[in-house]
Each structure stands twice: as structure tokens, then as C-alpha cells.
Amino acid sequence: MLASLRTLAGWLGAGSLARRLFVTATAVSAVVLFVIGFVLSTLYYNAVERSFDRRLNIYLKTLVADVASATAGTIPEPSALGDPLFDLPLSGWYWQITRIDAQDPAVKRSRSAPAAGIPNLEQRGVPARPGGFREGYIDGPEKQHLRVIERIVDLGEDGRFLVAVAGDSAEIEEDSNDFDLALWLTFSGILLAFVLTVLFQVRFGLQPLARISNALATMRSGTSERLEGQFPREIAPLARELNALLESNREIVERARTHVGNLAHALKTPLSVLRNEAAGKTDPLAEKVQEQTALMHDQVQRHLERARLIARVAVVGAVAEVAPVITGIARTMEKLHASRGLKIETRVAEGVSFRGEQQDLEEMLGNLVDNACKWAAAHVDIAVVADPADGQGRRFFHLIVDDDGPGLPEEARREIPERGRRLDQSRPGSGLGLSIVLELATLYGGRLELSTAPIGGLRAELVLPAA
């Protein structure tokens, strides 16, 4: 259950398309249901109030009929209204008849009415409806909230009377509250069912995108070269275009490799001929030819190497296991430096793979280990440490090469990016090793860091993307 909740939380995480669809649909549904519920509640309250008013009107008409049939100028004793609540003191149901055209108004009330009587709605500013009717709410005794209907009865010379009937509006409130409770419980259930339906629809509807994402992940891991599977009509064009783009990318890379090879073959041979012709001669022209051809050779090598690296890095889906590469290079270097008794130790985290071509990893690691072996006194240490995924889902690993040699001053470390810059002429080499490593690591989105090793010499730490 907890794992399912975590999966759902990740699926609806910040920036998720599913979260946008889910939140939007849920918010709109909640607002619509709230508005409908409010309208239905109001309509029901008004309906209950009208029903209550019809009941009061029946009593009012009975009282008006009694007043109209009474002896002129007198307030009659109303006939039975059929409700014993009018006889119970402070029951909340009252009637009152007041003669309003006399200097000393006469009043007759129900037995249930308070001694102070029922307040006059006209005096409270309630406007009259056609026929002299007024209706409204007043506060009665015992904290009662009363619904009152009153009417003026004009009998001409026989007098003018104000007839009023009041009922406890708690009945209206109770009926409305019961309806509101049932309404909101029903709407809450509807909203919950709708939310679950939206969750299912969004997740089901976005499954093709999830399949595309998984297919891209398999391509990046090197287990597939194209998007495979059946997709809906809306998604199928995207999958086709991605496959076409990948195919085009592979063709471009292959053409670039072919052009690089052709250019290398076309340039190296004439340069070699020129250098051979100028070799062994001491005249100024021969020396100048030797100098310029050497410079041209270095420049050609530099740009051809860069083009080759870029073409290889552009390949999508290449993955190389790190452990076999390290084991092979360590064994080779121990054999090359067997006469010095050099010891090479390796520590590799399990399951670490390089997101790139194996020959690039071999070239970077080979240069670092070769450099460490040249300077080490007796010990070289190689370690691989995996990092957890970052906030964007990318993973990196650290390839660390330590030696116990003299190390490298900080000023000299800053000169590493200068291609062909040899930091010490006492060791063989072209000076291209570390700069090639730096350039390759940068092309793959990684980096090379140089520092002091715990065993005393130079530490070269290569950070590369993991598959």
C-alpha cells in the first residue's frame, strides 16, 4: 500500500502532465458540484419556506374569515384552528388579532402567545405585498426564530384589523439542514468517484507517453536502437519522427566518420612525403619544410581527433561496462611496467556502466593510468564510485586514479587544457593524453578534476555519465 502511494505521488509530482490534468479536472469538477449544490440547497430552502407559508396562510385565512363574520366592531373568538400548539404556552405557534383604527387598540392573542404579543412587521419596515400581505422573520421568546405572515383586514365602518400568524421556523431549518447533509454527502461521493475516474482516465490515457519514455530509456541504456511497439494514432507520428531522427543521426555520424577517415588518409600521405623529402637536409628550406609540416601534422591530428570524438559521442544508446575495461587496462599496465614492480589495485562498484562507447572509456582511462604509471614510485590505485541520481534523473560515476609519485603543483594543473603541453620533458609522450581525456569528458557532459592523492602523488578524478 505504501509503495503504491509513493508511486502515485511520483506520478503526480511537480511538473507532471498527469498532475496538471488531474488537478484541473478535479478543481473544475469540485467548483461545478459546489455551485450545483449551492443552487439546489437554495431552491430546496425556498420550497420548504413556501410550503411553510402555505400552512400559515391556511391559519391566516381562517382568522380573517372569523373577523369578517364577527359582530361589527368586535374581535371574535376564532374557531378551532385544528392545531393544539396554539394552546401550549410559548410553543412557537401564535396568532394575534389587533384592531388598529381605535384610539386604544384592542388585541386578542392565542393562549400560546407571550404577554408582549407578536411584533408588527410594518413597524419593522417589511414592505407589503399586493393585498396587504407581509411576511418575514422575527425573534420570539425562548430564542425562537419565527416566520410571520400578517394581513390588514378593512371592514369599513366595522373597523380595520391586523391579523398575524407566526410559526417556529426551526422546522424550515431542520428540513433544509437534513437536505443539505444528504446533498453534500451525495456530492462528496460523486466527487470521489469522479476523482478516481479521472485518475484512471489520465493514467490510462498517458500510458503511450510512458511507453515512449521507457523505450527512450532502453535506447539510452543500449538495449534497443529504435522505438518499438504499437502506439495510438495521436502518438504514432511522434514515434515515427523520433525513429526517423535517430536513423538520420546514425547516418550523419557514419558519414562524418567516413569523411574523417578519408581526410586523414588524404592529408597524412602528402605530409609524410614532404617530411621524408626534407629529412636529412640542412639547408634553410628543408628546415622550414620540416618545421611547417610538423606544425601541419599536429593541427591535422588535433582537428581530426576532435571530429572523431564528436562523431562517436553523438551516437545514441552506446553503453559500456566499466569493470572489464578497468581490469583489462590494469593487467596491461602491470605487464608493461613489470620491470619496475609496479602494483596496481582496483576497486570498482558493482553494476556501473558508462553511457558512451567503450573505446572512448578505454582511451580516457588508458591515458590516466598510463600517466599515473609513468610517475608512480610503486603504487597506483584505481577506484570507481557511483553517485545517486540527481534532480533531473541523471546519474554519474567517479573514476579515480591515484599514484604515489611526486604529484603536480596547482599552477601546473591549470595548464592541462593546453593541447600538446608537456608538463615535464623528462618523461616520454606527446603531451596530448590529459587534454584528450579532458576534451572527451567534456563532450560526454562530464569533467576531469586534478588534486593531491591520499597516497602522496597526483589524483585524477574523472566524472562521467552512468547508464
N, C-alpha and C positions, 0 to 999 in steps of 0.2 A: 504493500500500500504506500509506504513511504517512498519507495523507488518510483512508483507511478506518479506521485505528487511532484517529485523532483523532475521527472521527465516532462510533465505538464508545465511546470514553472520555467524550465529551459525553453520549451516550445513557445511559450508566451512571453519570453524575455524581452527586454527593451530593444527597440529597433526591429522587432519581428513583424513581418507582414501579417502573419496569423493573429498576432496581438492587435494590430490595427483593425482588422476585420472583425475580430471578436468584440473588442471594446466598442467599436462604432455600432455594430448591430445590437449589442446589449444595451448601450446607452439610449439608442433610438427607441428600442422596444420598451425600456423602462419608462421613458418620457411619455410614449403613446399610451401605455397602460395606466400611468398616473393620471393623465388628462381624461381618459375614458372613465376611470374610477371616480375622479372628482365630479365629472358631469353626471354619472349615474347616481352618485351619492346625493348630489344636489337635487336631481329630479325626484328621487325617492323621498327625500325630506319634504319637498314641496307637495308631493302626492299625499303623504301622511298628514301634512298640515291641512290640506284641503279636505281630506276625509274627516279630520277632527273638527274643522269649521262647519262641515255639513251637519255633524252631530249637534254642535252648539246652535246652529241655525234652527234645527227642529225645536229645541227648547225655547229659542227666542220667538219663533212663530207662535208657539203655544201661549207664551206670556202675552204677546201682542194681541192675540185673539181674545184672551181673557180681559185685557184692558179695554178693548174695543166694545166688548159686550157688557161691561160693568155699568153700574148706575152712574149717571153723569156726575163728574167731579170727584168721584171716589176712586181709591186704589183698591182693586179687587183682591180677593184671596185666590191665588192661582189654583187651578185644578191640579191634580196629581201629575207630576211630570214623569212619573214612572221610574225614577232613579232614587233609591234611598240615600245616595251620597249627599243630596241636597238637605237631608235632615241630620246628618252627622256633623257635629261642630268641627270647624276648620278642616273639613275633608278635602278641600281644594276645589270643590264644585259649588258654585254660588250663583244666585240670581238676585237682581235688585231692580225695583221699580221706583222711579222718582218723578213726582210732579214738579215741573220746572217753571210753570207760569205763575205760581203763587208766591207771595212775598215770603211766606215761611214754608219752603218746600216740604211736602210730606214724602216719607220714604218707607218702603216696605221691602224687607230682605228675607232670604231663605234662612232657615234655622242654622244652617252651617256657616253663614257669613260672619265675619268678625264684626265687632261693635263699631268699628270705624267705617265699615262699609267698603264698597269697591270703588277705587279711584275712577274719576271721569277721564275718558280718553281725549275728549275735546280739550279739556284743560291742559292736557299733556302735549297738545299740538299735533295730534294724529288727524290727518285730513279725512274728510267724509267722502265716501263713495256715493254713486248715484242711489237715490232712495233714502239717504240719510244714514247709511250704514258706516260704522267704523269698526276696525279690528286691529288688534295689536297685543303686545305683551306688557305685563306689569309685574311688579314684585308683590307677592301676597304674604300673609302671615306664615310662620313656621318655615321661612326661607323658600316658600313656594314660588315657582315661576309660572304665572297664569297667562293663559290665552283668553282674551276678552273680545266679545262681539257685542256691540250696542247699537240701538236704533232709536231715533226720535219718532214718537207717535203723536201726530197732531190731530186732535178730535174737535178742533174748532172751539165752540163755546164750552164744550165739555172738558177742555183742558189739553195741555201738552205734557207728554210723559217721555221720560228717558228709560228705556228698558235695556238691561245689560245682563249677559250671562257669561260666567267665567269658568274655565276648566283647567285642571292641573296639566301643564304641558309636558310633565315628566313622561307621559305616555308617548308623546311625539319623539322625545329624546331617546327613550328606551328602544322604540321600534327602529329609529334611524341608526342607533348605535349597533343594534343586532345586525341590521342590514350591512352596515359598514364593515363590521367584523367578518361576516361571511364573504362580503365582496373582496376585501383585501386579502383574506386567506385564499380565496379562489384565484385572484390575480397573481398572488405570490407563487402559487403552484403553476399557473400558466407561464409566468416569467421564468421559473426554474426549468420547466420543461422546454421553453424556448431557448434558454441559455445552453442546455445540454444539446439541443438540436443544432444550434449554431456551432458549438464545439465540434460536433460530428461532421457537419457540413464543411466547415473551414478546414478541418484536418483532412477529411476525405478529398475535398476539392484541391488542396495544396499538395497532395501526395505526389503528383507528377513532378512538381518542383523539387520535392525531397529526393525523388529518384534521380533527377538530373544532378542534384548536389552530390549524391552518393556516387553516381557514375563519374563525375569530375574528380572526386576523391580517389576512386580506383585508378583513374588515369594518372593522377599526380603520384600515386604510390607505385606506378609502373606495372600494374597487373592488367591494364587494358590500354588500348591505343585510340579508342573512339567511343562515343556514346552509344550504348546498346540498349535495346528494349523498345516496347510499344508505348507511345505517348498520345494523349488526346490531340484532337485537331488543332486546338489553340496553342499547344506546346510543341507539337511535331515540327513546325517550321524553325523554331529556336534550336531544337536538337539537330536538324539538318544543317542549319547555318553554322553551328558550332563544329560539327564534323567536317564541313567544307573548309572552315577556317583552320582547323587542325591539319587537315590534309595539305592545304596551301602552305601552312607554316613549315611542314616537313619538306615539301618540295623546294621552298625557298632556301631552307637550311642545306638541303642536299646540293642545290645549285651553287650556293655560296662555298661549300666545301670543294666542289669541283673547280670553281673559279680560283679558289685559293691554291689548290694543288697545281693547276695549270700555270698560274702566275709564278709560283715558286719554281717550277721547272723551267719556265721561260727566262727567268732572271738569273737563277743561280749559275746556269751553264755559261752565259756570256761573262759574268763577273769572274768565274773561276778561270776562264780563258785569259782574260785581261790580267789577272793576278799572276797566273803562271808565266805569261809573256814578260811581265815586269820583274819577275823573281830573278835574282842573281845579278841584276844590273844595278850599277851605282850612279848612273847619270841622273841629273835633276828630274828629267821627265819620268823616268822609271820610278823614282821615289815618290813623285806626286801621284802617279797612277796607283802605286801601292797604297798610299795614304787615302786617296779618294775611294778606291774600290773597297777598302776595309770599312770606311765610313758608310758607303752604299750598302755593303753587306749587312752591317749592323742595323741600318734603318729598314732594309727589306725584311730582315729577320723579325724586327720589332713589330712592324705592321702586319706581316703575315701571321705572326703568332697571335696578335690581338684579334685579327679577323677569325682565326681558327677557334680561339677561345669563345668569342661571341657566338659563333655558329653552333658550337657544342652546347653552350649554356641555353640557347634558345629552344633546344629540344624539350618537349613536354613529356613528363611521365618517366624519365630516367631515374632509377633508384639503384644504389649500390650498398651492399652490406659492408660495414666498417671493419668488423673483426677480422675477416680473411685478408683484407688489404693490409692491415697493421701487422698481422702475423707474417705475411709474405715479405713485407719490406724489412721487418726486424731481422728475419732469418737471413735475407740477402746482405744486409749491412754487417751482420756479425761475421759472415764469411769474408766480406771484403776487408774487414779490419781485424781478421783473426790474428794477424801477427802482433797486434797491439794488445791483445787480450781484452778487448772492449766488451763490456757487459751491457746488454740492452734488455730492460724489463718493460713489460706491457701490462696495463690494467684497463680492460675495456668493459663498459657497462653492457648488459645483455640487451639484445634486440634493437640496437642503434643502427639506423640506416641513413645514408646520405642522400638527400634529394638532388641528384645530379648524376653525371656519368662517372663510371668507375675510373676511367683513365685520368679524369681531372683530379679525383681524390688521390689517386696514386701519385700524380705529378706534384700536388701540393704537399702531401705527406712525405714523399720521397725527398723533395728539396729540403724540408725542415729537418728530417732525420739525417740526411747526408751532411747538412751544415753542422748539426749537433755532433755527429761522429767525428768530423774533421777537427773540432775544437775541444772535444771532451778529453779528460785525462784518463778516466777508466769507466765511466758510468753514464748511460743515457736512459732516461725514464720516459715512457710514452703512456699517457692516460687519456681515457675518453669518459666524459661526464655528460649525462643527458639533463637538459633543462625541462621543466614543465611547460605546457603550452601557455602562450601569452594571451592577452585580452582579445586578440584577433584570431585565436586558434592556431597560430604558427608555433612550431617547435624548433628548437635549435639544440645543438650539442657542442661541447668544447673538446677540442683535440689539443692536448697539452704535451709539448716536447721539452724536457729539461736535460741539461747537461752539466757536468761538473768542471767545465773549462774556465777560462779567465773571465767570461762574461763580456758584456758590451756596455760602454758608457751611454748615458742618456742622450748626449749630443749625437753620438753615432747612430742611435736608434732612429732619430728623426731623418737621417739621410737614406733610409731604406727605400723610400719610394722612387729614388733616382735610379732609373733602369740602367744596369751596367756599372753601377757604382760599387767598386770593390772596397770594402772597409779595411782589408789587410792584404797586402800583396804577397805575404809570406805563405799563403795557402792557395792551392790551385783552384781555378774556377773562372767563370766569365763575369761573375757579379750579377747575373740575371736571376738567380734562384729565388731569393726572398721577394724581389719585386714581382716575379711571375706569380708567386704564392699570393701576394697582396692583391694583384690585379684579378686573379681568378676568384679569390674570396669575395672581392667587391662585386664582381659580375653575378655571383650567386646570392648576393644580399647579405653576405657575412662580413667578417673583419679579421684582421691579424693584429694581435697585441704582443708587444715585447716587454719583458720585465726581468727581474732577477729571480733565478730559480732557487728554491729552498736548499738545493744541494750545492749552491755556490756559483754556478755558471749562468747561462742565458736561458730564460723561459720564453718559448714561442707558443702562444695560445691562439689557436685558430677556432673561430666561432662560425659554424656552418649550419644551414637549414637541415632539419631532420625530416625523414619521411614518416 
